[in-house]
């Protein structure tokens, strides 16, 4: 696969009340599976749900 990225959004969350942030269900993003592709500009990332129920985002 590629490199594993650790994504931290704690700083942004402190500035905005939780109810104003978009909320996405991981199972909706993966359509019930365990993988989804996420595009940001021209970069493509893979979101994976592990057997332990953790999320991994890789480039």
Secondary structure, DSSP 8 states (H G I E B T S, - for coil): ---EE----HHHHHHS-GGGS----HHHHTTTSSEEEEEETTEEEEEEE-TTS-EEEE-
